[in-house]
Amino acid sequence: MALNDVESCLDALEAAGRVTDGVALLRRIGELIGLPLVAALDDISTTVPLTDEEGNRLAELFGWESAAIDEWVDQNFTLISPTTHACRFHHLPFFWQEGGSWFQEGALEPIQRKVLEWNVAQGVHGAVVVPTHLSRGRVGSVSWLNRDPELDVEPIWRAHRRALLVASLEFMRLADEARGIQPPETAFIYLTSREIECLTWAGRGKTDQETGTILGISPSTARFHIENAAQKLNAVTRTQAVAKAAQLGIIGPIF
């Protein structure tokens, strides 16, 4: 297949069977849209680098220098980057660039500005970032980065954001397969509407007494529903029950 346009790359990604093939295709997409440097994370809650089937760091396959990768990991930049933070609250592609983008640099914490300064020191002046919300509550991202300080990233984002979203999700499928991540083999989990209500309010910090008042039931009844939910979720404590239910999307936002 001639990979001369983004659509042909998407077709090839859908058919790909190895994460290394996905790396090559993401880089090819970057070349076609004018953002040839790529970075990918499959879980922004950890600093453990994403690897291929043989354990090679994907950042190196994407063309990053080993020293830069080591510094990113050692400084815990994944956990403090403003773009990583944005991925927790956005589900569609966004962009950033020096001099104006989705965030105001003055509103960032000094430690977050440090990450942006590090990016510039690496010759990165902007990016199109695609949040990837994955199974089991994981959040990842794929970024196509800009090395040209004169390039306006916004038109690229507008023209290709839908295709980049599909490409990112297909790539994460390959990353999951490389890491052996599979859906858990568990029975279907069904919570009643009342159990969900009680667990949601518990997740929002309410006591049994407060939950009962809100729902018009007794505190003991609220506790009964939470304990039933915890048992169905195979959770040891109510805290773990809330965490599992939130991770699985059984309860709604808790903040």
C-alpha positions as CSV (number, residue, x, y, z in Angstrom):
1,M,0.0,0.0,0.0
2,A,1.4,3.4,-1.0
3,L,1.2,5.6,2.2
4,N,0.9,8.9,0.4
5,D,-2.0,10.3,2.3
6,V,-3.4,10.2,5.9
7,E,-6.3,8.0,5.0
8,S,-4.1,5.2,3.6
9,C,-2.1,5.4,6.8
10,L,-5.3,4.9,8.8
11,D,-6.2,1.9,6.8
12,A,-2.7,0.4,7.4
13,L,-3.0,1.1,11.1
14,E,-6.3,-0.7,11.3
15,A,-4.6,-3.7,9.7
16,A,-1.4,-3.5,11.7
17,G,-0.4,-6.3,14.1
18,R,2.7,-4.9,15.8
19,V,3.3,-1.8,17.8
20,T,6.5,-1.1,15.8
21,D,4.3,-1.0,12.7
22,G,2.2,1.5,14.4
23,V,5.2,3.7,15.3
24,A,6.2,3.8,11.7
25,L,2.7,4.8,10.6
26,L,2.3,7.5,13.2
27,R,5.6,8.9,12.0
28,R,4.5,8.8,8.4
29,I,1.3,10.6,9.3
30,G,3.4,13.2,11.0
31,E,5.5,13.7,7.9
32,L,2.4,14.1,5.8
33,I,0.9,16.8,8.0
34,G,4.1,18.6,8.8
35,L,4.6,17.5,12.4
36,P,7.1,14.6,12.0
37,L,8.1,14.1,15.7
38,V,5.7,11.9,17.7
39,A,5.3,11.1,21.4
40,A,3.0,8.5,22.9
41,L,1.9,7.6,26.4
42,D,-0.5,4.8,27.2
43,D,-1.0,5.8,30.9
44,I,-0.3,9.3,32.1
45,S,-0.5,8.2,35.7
46,T,2.9,6.5,35.5
47,T,6.4,7.4,34.4
48,V,7.1,3.9,33.1
49,P,8.0,4.3,29.4
50,L,5.8,2.7,26.7
51,T,7.6,-0.2,25.1
52,D,7.3,-2.5,22.1
53,E,6.9,-6.3,22.1
54,E,10.6,-6.7,22.8
55,G,10.8,-4.1,25.6
56,N,12.4,-1.3,23.5
57,R,11.3,2.2,24.5
58,L,9.0,3.6,21.9
59,A,10.3,7.1,22.4
60,E,13.6,5.9,20.9
61,L,11.7,4.4,17.9
62,F,9.9,7.7,17.5
63,G,13.3,9.4,17.1
64,W,13.9,10.9,20.6
65,E,17.4,10.9,22.0
66,S,18.0,8.6,24.9
67,A,19.2,11.4,27.1
68,A,16.0,13.3,26.6
69,I,13.9,10.3,27.4
70,D,15.9,9.6,30.6
71,E,15.5,13.3,31.7
72,W,11.7,13.2,31.0
73,V,11.4,10.0,33.1
74,D,13.8,11.1,35.9
75,Q,12.1,14.5,36.3
76,N,8.6,12.9,36.4
77,F,7.5,15.2,33.6
78,T,4.6,13.0,32.6
79,L,3.0,13.6,36.0
80,I,3.4,17.4,35.9
81,S,3.2,18.4,32.3
82,P,0.3,20.9,31.5
83,T,-0.5,18.9,28.4
84,T,-0.8,15.7,30.4
85,H,-3.0,17.5,32.9
86,A,-5.2,18.8,30.1
87,C,-5.7,15.2,28.8
88,R,-7.4,14.3,32.1
89,F,-10.2,16.8,31.3
90,H,-10.4,16.8,27.5
91,H,-11.4,13.9,25.3
92,L,-10.9,15.6,21.9
93,P,-7.6,16.7,20.2
94,F,-6.3,20.1,21.2
95,F,-3.1,22.0,20.3
96,W,-0.5,24.2,22.0
97,Q,2.2,26.4,20.8
98,E,4.5,29.2,22.0
99,G,2.8,32.6,22.3
100,G,-0.8,31.5,22.5
101,S,-2.8,28.3,22.8
102,W,-5.4,26.6,25.0
103,F,-3.6,27.7,28.2
104,Q,-2.3,30.9,29.6
105,E,1.3,30.4,30.7
106,G,0.9,32.9,33.5
107,A,-1.7,30.7,35.1
108,L,0.7,27.7,35.2
109,E,2.6,26.6,38.3
110,P,6.3,27.1,38.1
111,I,6.9,23.4,37.8
112,Q,4.5,23.2,34.9
113,R,6.3,26.1,33.1
114,K,9.5,24.1,33.6
115,V,8.1,21.3,31.4
116,L,7.3,23.8,28.6
117,E,10.8,25.3,28.9
118,W,12.2,21.8,28.6
119,N,10.1,21.2,25.4
120,V,11.5,24.4,23.9
121,A,15.0,23.4,24.9
122,Q,14.4,20.1,22.9
123,G,13.4,22.2,19.9
124,V,9.7,21.6,20.4
125,H,7.6,24.7,19.9
126,G,4.0,23.3,19.8
127,A,2.0,20.2,19.2
128,V,-1.3,18.6,18.4
129,V,-2.2,16.5,21.3
130,V,-4.8,13.7,21.2
131,P,-6.1,12.4,24.6
132,T,-6.9,8.7,24.6
133,H,-9.4,7.6,27.2
134,L,-8.9,3.8,27.4
135,S,-10.3,0.7,29.2
136,R,-10.1,0.5,33.0
137,G,-10.1,4.2,33.4
138,R,-6.6,4.7,31.8
139,V,-5.8,8.0,30.1
140,G,-3.1,8.2,27.5
141,S,-2.1,10.6,24.7
142,V,-0.4,10.8,21.3
143,S,1.2,14.0,20.3
144,W,2.5,15.2,17.0
145,L,5.1,17.9,17.8
146,N,6.3,21.0,16.0
147,R,10.0,21.8,15.6
148,D,9.5,24.9,13.5
149,P,9.1,28.1,15.6
150,E,7.5,29.9,12.7
151,L,4.9,27.2,12.0
152,D,1.3,27.8,13.1
153,V,-0.1,24.6,14.5
154,E,-3.7,25.6,14.6
155,P,-4.5,25.1,10.9
156,I,-3.0,21.6,11.1
157,W,-5.1,20.8,14.1
158,R,-8.2,22.0,12.4
159,A,-7.5,20.0,9.2
160,H,-6.5,16.7,10.7
161,R,-7.8,16.4,14.3
162,R,-10.4,13.8,13.4
163,A,-7.9,11.6,11.5
164,L,-5.4,12.0,14.3
165,L,-8.0,10.9,16.9
166,V,-8.6,7.6,14.9
167,A,-4.9,7.1,14.4
168,S,-4.3,7.5,18.2
169,L,-6.9,5.0,19.2
170,E,-5.8,2.4,16.7
171,F,-2.2,2.9,17.9
172,M,-3.3,2.3,21.5
173,R,-4.9,-0.9,20.5
174,L,-1.5,-2.1,19.3
175,A,0.1,-0.8,22.5
176,D,-2.4,-2.7,24.6
177,E,-1.7,-5.9,22.7
178,A,2.0,-5.4,23.1
179,R,1.6,-5.1,26.8
180,G,-0.8,-8.0,27.0
181,I,-3.6,-5.8,28.4
182,Q,-6.9,-7.5,28.0
183,P,-10.4,-6.9,29.4
184,P,-10.8,-8.6,32.8
185,E,-12.5,-12.0,32.7
186,T,-15.2,-11.1,35.2
187,A,-19.0,-11.6,35.4
188,F,-21.2,-8.8,34.3
189,I,-21.4,-6.2,37.2
190,Y,-24.9,-4.9,37.8
191,L,-25.6,-2.3,40.4
192,T,-29.1,-1.1,41.2
193,S,-30.0,2.5,40.7
194,R,-30.0,3.0,44.5
195,E,-26.6,1.3,45.0
196,I,-25.2,3.7,42.3
197,E,-26.7,6.7,44.0
198,C,-25.4,5.8,47.4
199,L,-21.9,4.9,46.0
200,T,-21.8,8.2,44.0
201,W,-22.6,10.3,47.1
202,A,-20.0,8.3,49.1
203,G,-17.5,9.1,46.3
204,R,-18.3,12.8,46.8
205,G,-17.3,12.6,50.5
206,K,-20.8,12.2,52.0
207,T,-21.3,10.1,55.2
208,D,-24.1,7.6,55.5
209,Q,-26.0,10.1,57.5
210,E,-25.6,12.8,54.8
211,T,-26.4,10.4,52.0
212,G,-29.5,9.2,53.7
213,T,-30.7,12.8,54.1
214,I,-30.0,13.6,50.4
215,L,-31.9,10.5,49.2
216,G,-34.6,10.4,51.8
217,I,-33.5,7.1,53.3
218,S,-32.1,6.1,56.7
219,P,-28.3,6.0,57.2
220,S,-28.4,2.3,57.8
221,T,-30.2,1.8,54.4
222,A,-27.5,4.0,52.7
223,R,-24.8,1.9,54.3
224,F,-26.6,-1.3,53.3
225,H,-26.6,-0.3,49.6
226,I,-23.0,0.7,49.7
227,E,-22.0,-2.6,51.3
228,N,-24.0,-4.5,48.6
229,A,-22.3,-2.6,45.9
230,A,-18.9,-3.3,47.4
231,Q,-19.7,-7.0,47.5
232,K,-20.7,-7.0,43.8
233,L,-17.5,-5.1,42.9
234,N,-15.4,-7.5,45.0
235,A,-14.1,-4.6,47.0
236,V,-12.7,-4.8,50.5
237,T,-13.7,-1.3,51.6
238,R,-16.1,1.4,50.6
239,T,-13.1,3.4,49.3
240,Q,-12.1,0.6,47.0
241,A,-15.7,0.2,45.9
242,V,-15.9,3.9,44.9
243,A,-12.5,3.6,43.1
244,K,-13.6,0.5,41.2
245,A,-17.0,1.9,40.2
246,A,-15.5,5.2,39.1
247,Q,-12.8,3.4,37.0
248,L,-15.4,1.2,35.3
249,G,-17.7,4.1,34.6
250,I,-20.5,2.7,36.8
251,I,-20.9,5.9,38.8
252,G,-20.7,9.4,37.4
253,P,-18.3,12.2,38.2
254,I,-17.4,12.4,41.8
255,F,-15.9,15.9,41.8
